[in-house]
Amino acid sequence: MAKKALISVSKKEGIVEFAKKLNELGYEIISTGGTYNLLKENRVNVVKVSDITGFPEIMDGRVKTLHPKIHGGLLAIRDNEEHIKALKEHGIEPIDIVVINLYPFKETILKENVTLEEAIENIDIGGPSMIRAAAKNYKYVTILVDPKDYDTVIEEIKQYGNTKEETRFYLAAKAFGHTALYDSLIYNYLIQKNNIEFPEVMAFAYEKAQDMRYGENPHQKAAFYKNPIKAYGIAECEQLHGKELSFNNINDANAAIELLREFKEPAAVAVKHTNPCGVAIADNIYNAYLKAYESDPVSIFGGIVALNRTVDVKTAEELIKIFLEIVIAPDFEEESLEILKKKKNLRILRLKEGYEKEYDLKKVEGGLLVQEKDEIDLDENNLKVVTKKAPTQKEMEDLRFAWKVVKHVKSNAIVLAKDGATVGIGVGQVNRIWPTEQAIKQAGEKAKGSVLASDAFFPFPDVVEAAVKGGITAIIQPGGSQNDALSIEAADKGGISMIFTGIRHFKH
């Protein structure tokens, strides 16, 4: 009895060559629909599933492989006497290889103006059923869902007369991953259509983009996975030059891109260890970069710079004056790209357009915290001047700028800004006064005439008192402390203005 291979694929890459090699190795090919026609046209010896089942494809092809003569052939345990007896009794022949990839559900829902009916019609039923059956019975059946595995299977059959059990076991695991991804895409699409924000079950499936040399530290193994649907941000940057991105590169670049999105005007963001070390806006990208650099010319060394305008020659010439890990921008003038490429190891990334709202996830041991991303903007109508003195128009512009930046600084966070640029940033301390002192010390003389943004309220008036002493003229903070009155009193006493937003921006 000839061995049998069932082939039914929507992605037909390499399938004709693979089927021909199976024919040469003595396999009888069973197939359906478009795959059958393609194989037949290319002179592969192939029979229709309906010839095996004795039952025609019905309901526009919805029912064709859901039949005992298919699933019996897949699920029979070959060394179980009762199973073999059932096969003979019902005229069922074993199937040894299954080659399947599924209806293009992902491609369908990515189309513009796709209807729910179209999406539903591209949910595969028979395919996943056969994949799961074959994978469950991996001791006897080889399941293939990825063309990259075709050559391995052919070589093992040539060498051993069959695939090795360890290979079948690996392919079975891969097959269940294939259906898990497929089902998660369907589930998340339908949840979205039902407008359910936090469903009873969270199902995430990501595809591996690359193995990494190591993780945050050299002793940690790591890999990078991409969302199979949402193509934007660091996951879809085009690398134009430089070494392969590391774990920390990707993490830091993501932080830079998220902050860069806060600005519509020309903006430059420098990031180190996921915290901004220099941020500025200006009338052009060259001036924005210079201001960001001057914000902290020490910390930017070895950091990441993200820009939201095309990099021109003048800006490129400034960028190569110091050691940077990465430069990110929506585009680069041809000559500016050549200038940047003079730095052999500099990673140059082109940031593609596009953004889609998604969850913010924090992994904890044994669980997952899921929340909306912190994308709230200031509501001018809800801003409350709580001091006798109101900020000037210029101070108000800097306060808005500083508020955008402080949202992206690790808590407890303090940002000092002046003339559309950060001059001091205090990050990640366990109390509020320490980052304030850190930011003022970093700013030095630049603190005078600057404004201060805090990601959370002041539990004591010490931050205001330090701000007054440092020459800061205006403060923006959420308010809401039981000691707000003391902070307001300190601001009035120091002759500075303070605004309450009613919004907190913790980032842990």
C-alpha positions in Angstrom: 0.0 0.0 0.0 1.4 3.4 -1.1 2.0 5.9 1.6 -0.3 8.9 1.4 0.2 12.7 1.8 -2.7 15.1 2.0 -1.9 18.6 0.7 -4.2 21.6 0.9 -2.5 25.0 1.1 -3.6 28.6 0.5 0.1 29.8 0.4 1.5 27.7 -2.4 5.2 28.6 -2.2 7.3 25.5 -3.1 4.4 23.1 -3.0 4.6 21.8 -6.5 8.3 20.9 -6.1 7.6 19.3 -2.8 4.7 17.2 -4.1 6.8 16.0 -7.1 9.5 14.8 -4.7 6.9 13.0 -2.7 5.7 11.3 -5.9 9.2 10.3 -6.7 9.5 8.8 -3.2 6.4 6.7 -3.8 3.7 8.8 -2.0 0.2 9.1 -3.3 -1.0 12.7 -3.1 -4.5 13.7 -2.0 -5.7 17.2 -2.5 -8.6 19.7 -2.7 -9.8 22.6 -4.7 -7.2 25.1 -5.9 -4.3 23.0 -4.6 -5.5 20.0 -6.6 -5.8 22.1 -9.8 -2.3 23.5 -9.4 -0.7 20.1 -8.8 -2.6 18.6 -11.7 -1.6 21.4 -14.0 2.1 20.7 -13.0 1.8 17.0 -13.7 1.8 15.8 -10.2 0.1 12.5 -9.6 -2.8 13.6 -7.4 -6.3 12.4 -6.5 -9.2 14.5 -5.1 -10.3 14.2 -1.5 -13.8 13.4 -2.8 -12.4 10.3 -4.6 -11.2 9.1 -1.2 -14.3 9.9 0.8 -16.8 9.0 -1.9 -18.6 12.2 -1.0 -18.6 15.5 -3.0 -17.4 18.8 -1.7 -20.6 20.7 -0.7 -21.7 24.1 0.6 -19.2 26.0 -1.5 -16.3 23.9 -0.2 -17.2 24.4 3.4 -17.5 20.6 3.8 -14.9 18.5 2.1 -12.3 17.1 4.5 -14.6 16.7 7.5 -15.1 13.0 6.9 -14.2 9.7 8.7 -12.1 8.5 5.8 -9.9 11.6 6.3 -9.8 11.9 10.0 -9.8 8.2 10.6 -6.7 8.0 8.4 -5.1 10.8 10.4 -6.0 9.7 13.9 -5.5 5.9 13.8 -2.9 4.6 16.2 -0.9 2.3 14.0 0.1 -0.2 16.7 -3.4 -0.4 18.2 -5.2 -3.5 17.0 -8.7 -2.1 17.4 -7.8 1.0 15.4 -6.3 -1.1 12.6 -9.4 -3.3 12.6 -11.6 -0.2 12.3 -9.6 1.1 9.4 -10.0 -2.2 7.5 -13.7 -2.6 8.4 -14.5 0.9 7.1 -12.2 0.9 4.1 -10.0 3.7 5.5 -6.4 4.1 4.5 -3.8 5.8 6.8 -2.5 9.2 5.8 1.2 9.7 6.6 1.9 13.3 5.8 -0.3 16.4 6.0 0.7 19.7 4.4 -1.7 22.5 5.3 -1.7 26.3 5.8 -4.9 28.0 6.4 -7.4 30.3 4.8 -5.9 33.9 4.6 -7.8 35.3 7.6 -5.0 37.8 8.5 -4.7 39.0 4.9 -8.4 39.4 4.7 -8.9 41.6 7.8 -6.0 43.8 6.7 -7.8 44.8 3.6 -9.5 48.2 3.4 -13.2 48.2 4.1 -13.4 44.4 4.7 -16.8 43.3 5.8 -17.5 41.1 8.8 -19.0 38.5 6.3 -15.8 38.4 4.3 -13.7 37.9 7.5 -16.0 35.1 8.7 -15.9 33.4 5.4 -12.1 33.3 5.6 -12.1 31.4 8.9 -10.8 27.9 8.1 -12.5 24.9 9.7 -11.3 21.8 8.0 -7.7 22.9 7.9 -7.2 23.4 11.7 -9.1 20.2 12.3 -6.7 18.2 10.1 -3.6 20.0 11.5 -4.7 19.2 15.0 -5.5 15.6 14.2 -2.2 15.1 12.5 -0.2 16.9 15.2 -2.0 14.9 18.0 -1.0 11.7 16.2 2.6 12.8 15.5 4.0 9.4 16.4 2.8 8.2 13.0 1.9 11.3 11.0 4.1 14.2 9.8 2.4 17.6 9.9 3.8 20.5 7.8 2.5 24.1 8.1 5.7 25.9 7.0 7.4 25.6 3.6 10.7 26.1 5.3 10.4 22.5 6.6 9.8 20.8 3.3 13.5 20.1 2.5 14.1 18.6 6.0 11.2 16.2 5.5 12.3 15.1 2.0 15.9 14.6 3.2 14.8 12.4 6.2 12.5 10.3 4.0 15.3 9.7 1.6 17.7 8.8 4.3 15.5 6.9 6.7 12.4 5.9 4.7 10.3 8.2 7.0 10.7 11.3 9.1 12.3 10.8 12.5 10.0 10.8 15.5 11.8 13.8 17.1 11.2 15.7 13.9 7.5 14.8 13.9 7.3 15.9 17.5 8.9 19.3 16.7 6.6 19.8 13.7 3.6 18.9 15.8 4.5 21.6 18.4 5.0 24.0 15.5 1.6 23.1 14.1 -0.2 23.8 17.3 1.6 27.2 17.4 0.3 27.8 13.9 -3.3 27.2 14.9 -2.9 29.1 18.2 -1.8 32.2 16.2 -4.6 31.7 13.8 -7.3 31.3 16.5 -5.9 34.3 18.5 -6.3 36.5 15.4 -9.9 35.4 14.9 -10.6 35.8 18.6 -9.2 39.3 18.9 -10.9 40.4 15.7 -14.3 39.3 17.0 -13.7 40.7 20.5 -12.9 44.1 18.8 -16.1 43.9 16.7 -18.0 43.2 20.0 -16.4 46.3 21.5 -15.2 44.3 24.5 -12.2 46.2 26.1 -11.1 43.7 28.7 -12.5 40.2 27.8 -12.6 37.2 30.1 -9.7 35.7 28.2 -6.7 37.6 26.9 -5.1 35.8 23.9 -1.9 37.1 22.4 0.1 35.5 19.8 3.3 37.0 18.3 5.6 35.8 15.6 9.4 35.6 16.1 11.2 38.3 14.2 14.7 37.4 15.4 16.8 35.6 17.9 19.0 38.0 19.8 22.6 37.7 20.9 21.4 38.2 24.5 18.8 40.1 26.6 19.3 43.1 28.9 22.5 41.4 30.1 24.9 39.0 28.4 23.8 36.1 30.6 20.2 36.4 29.6 18.8 34.6 26.4 16.4 36.6 24.4 14.3 36.9 21.2 12.2 39.6 19.6 8.6 38.9 18.6 6.3 41.0 16.4 2.6 41.6 16.4 1.4 39.7 13.2 -1.3 42.4 12.5 -0.2 45.8 13.7 2.7 47.1 11.6 4.1 50.2 13.1 6.6 51.6 15.6 10.0 50.0 16.3 8.7 46.6 15.1 8.4 47.9 11.6 11.3 50.3 11.4 13.5 49.7 8.3 17.1 49.3 9.2 19.3 51.1 6.6 22.7 50.7 8.2 24.6 49.4 11.2 24.9 46.4 13.5 21.9 44.2 14.4 19.6 45.7 16.9 20.1 44.4 20.5 17.4 43.8 23.1 18.3 47.1 24.8 18.4 48.9 21.5 14.8 47.9 20.7 13.6 48.8 24.2 15.2 52.2 24.2 14.2 52.9 20.6 10.6 52.2 21.5 10.7 54.7 24.3 12.1 57.3 22.0 9.4 56.7 19.4 6.6 56.8 21.9 7.8 60.2 23.2 8.4 61.5 19.7 4.8 60.9 18.9 3.8 63.6 21.4 5.0 66.4 19.0 3.7 67.7 15.7 6.3 70.4 15.3 9.9 69.5 14.5 11.2 67.6 17.5 14.3 65.7 18.6 14.3 63.1 21.4 17.4 61.7 23.0 17.0 58.6 25.1 19.2 56.6 27.4 18.0 53.5 29.3 14.4 54.2 28.2 14.5 57.7 29.9 14.7 60.9 27.9 18.0 62.8 28.5 17.3 65.6 26.0 14.1 66.7 24.3 13.4 69.8 22.2 11.2 71.4 19.6 12.1 74.1 17.1 11.3 75.7 13.8 13.4 73.0 12.0 14.9 69.6 12.8 18.5 70.9 12.9 17.7 73.4 15.6 15.6 70.9 17.5 18.5 68.4 17.5 21.0 71.1 18.7 18.7 72.1 21.5 18.1 68.5 22.6 21.9 67.9 22.5 22.6 71.0 24.6 20.0 69.8 27.1 22.4 67.2 28.3 25.6 66.8 26.2 27.0 64.2 28.6 24.1 61.7 28.9 23.3 61.7 25.1 26.7 60.0 24.5 26.0 56.4 23.5 22.2 57.1 23.4 19.5 57.0 20.8 18.2 60.0 18.9 14.8 60.1 17.3 13.7 62.9 14.9 10.3 63.5 13.4 11.5 65.2 10.2 13.7 64.1 7.3 17.4 64.3 8.3 19.2 66.8 6.1 23.0 67.2 5.6 23.5 69.8 8.2 21.8 67.7 10.9 23.6 64.6 9.8 26.9 66.4 10.2 26.0 67.2 13.8 24.8 63.7 14.6 28.1 62.1 13.7 30.1 64.4 16.0 29.3 62.1 18.9 28.9 58.4 19.5 25.3 57.4 19.1 23.8 53.9 19.1 20.8 54.7 16.9 19.4 57.5 14.8 15.7 57.2 14.0 13.8 59.4 11.5 11.0 59.2 9.0 13.5 59.7 6.1 17.0 60.7 5.2 18.3 62.8 2.4 20.6 60.7 0.2 23.7 62.7 1.0 22.8 62.8 4.7 22.5 59.0 4.7 26.0 58.7 3.3 27.3 61.0 6.0 25.7 58.9 8.7 27.0 55.7 7.2 30.6 56.9 7.8 29.9 55.7 11.4 30.4 51.9 10.7 28.3 50.6 13.7 25.7 53.4 13.8 22.2 51.8 13.5 20.1 54.0 11.1 16.3 53.3 11.2 13.6 54.7 9.0 10.4 55.1 11.0 7.3 54.2 9.0 4.1 56.1 9.3 1.2 54.6 11.2 0.0 54.0 14.7 -2.8 52.0 16.3 -4.0 52.1 19.9 -3.1 49.0 21.8 -2.8 47.7 25.3 0.1 48.4 27.7 1.2 45.1 29.2 3.3 44.4 32.3 4.3 40.9 33.0 4.3 39.8 36.7 5.2 36.4 38.0 2.2 34.1 37.2 0.2 36.8 35.6 -0.2 39.8 33.3 -1.3 43.4 34.0 -3.2 44.9 31.1 -4.2 48.5 30.8 -4.9 51.2 28.2 -1.8 53.2 27.1 -1.4 56.5 28.8 -2.4 58.7 25.9 -4.5 61.4 27.6 -3.8 64.9 26.6 -4.2 68.1 28.6 -7.7 69.5 28.6 -7.2 73.3 28.6 -10.6 73.8 30.1 -9.7 71.7 33.2 -6.4 73.4 33.9 -6.5 75.2 37.2 -4.3 78.1 38.2 -4.1 77.7 42.0 -1.6 80.5 42.8 -2.0 84.3 42.9 0.3 84.6 39.9 -0.7 83.1 36.6 1.9 81.8 34.1 2.8 84.0 31.1 2.0 82.8 27.6 5.7 81.8 27.1 5.7 79.9 30.5 2.5 78.2 29.5 4.0 77.0 26.2 7.0 75.5 28.2 4.6 74.0 30.8 2.7 72.2 28.0 6.0 71.0 26.5 7.4 69.8 29.9 4.1 68.0 30.6 4.4 66.0 27.4 7.9 64.9 28.3 7.3 64.1 32.0 4.8 61.5 31.0 7.6 59.4 29.4 10.0 59.7 32.4 10.2 56.9 35.0 8.4 57.8 38.2 9.1 59.7 40.4 9.7 62.2 37.6 10.5 65.8 37.4 11.2 67.7 34.1 12.6 71.3 33.8 12.1 73.0 30.5 12.9 76.4 28.9 12.4 77.7 25.4 11.0 74.4 24.1 13.8 72.2 25.4 14.5 70.2 28.5 17.2 71.6 30.8 17.0 69.1 33.6 15.4 65.7 34.1 15.1 63.8 37.4 14.1 60.2 37.0 13.0 57.1 38.9 13.5 58.1 42.5 11.7 56.8 45.6 10.6 60.2 46.7 9.6 63.5 45.0 12.4 65.8 46.3 15.3 63.7 45.1 14.5 63.9 41.3 13.7 67.6 41.8 17.2 68.2 43.3 18.7 66.1 40.5 17.0 68.1 37.8 17.9 71.4 39.3 21.5 70.4 39.7 21.7 69.1 36.1 20.2 72.3 34.8 22.6 74.6 36.7 22.2 78.2 35.6 19.6 77.1 33.0 17.2 76.3 35.8 16.7 80.1 36.3 13.6 81.1 34.3 12.7 77.5 33.5 9.4 75.7 34.3 8.9 72.5 36.2 6.6 69.5 35.5 5.9 66.7 38.0 4.2 63.4 37.0 2.4 63.3 40.4 1.4 65.6 43.2 3.6 67.0 45.9 3.1 65.4 49.3 5.0 68.2 51.0 6.0 71.8 50.0 9.7 70.9 49.7 9.6 70.6 45.9 8.1 74.0 45.5 10.6 75.5 47.9 13.5 73.9 46.0 12.0 75.2 42.7 11.8 78.7 44.1 15.4 78.5 45.3 16.5 77.2 41.9 15.0 80.1 40.0 12.1 78.2 38.5 9.2 80.5 37.6 6.2 78.1 37.0 5.1 74.6 37.9 2.6 72.1 36.4 1.5 69.1 38.5 -1.6 67.0 39.0 -2.6 68.3 42.5 -4.7 66.2 44.8 -2.4 66.0 47.8 -3.8 66.6 51.3 -1.0 69.1 51.6 -1.8 71.0 48.4 -2.5 74.2 50.4 1.1 74.1 51.8 2.5 73.8 48.3 0.3 76.7 47.0 1.4 78.8 50.0 5.0 78.1 49.2 4.5 79.1 45.5 2.8 82.3 46.5 5.5 83.1 49.0 8.1 82.6 46.3 6.2 84.6 43.7 5.9 81.8 41.2 2.8 80.4 39.4 1.4 76.8 39.7 -1.1 74.9 37.6 -3.1 71.8 38.6 -4.0 69.4 35.8 -6.0 66.8 37.7 -4.1 64.2 35.6 -1.3 61.9 36.9 1.4 60.3 34.7 3.0 57.5 36.7 5.4 55.4 34.6 6.9 52.4 36.4 
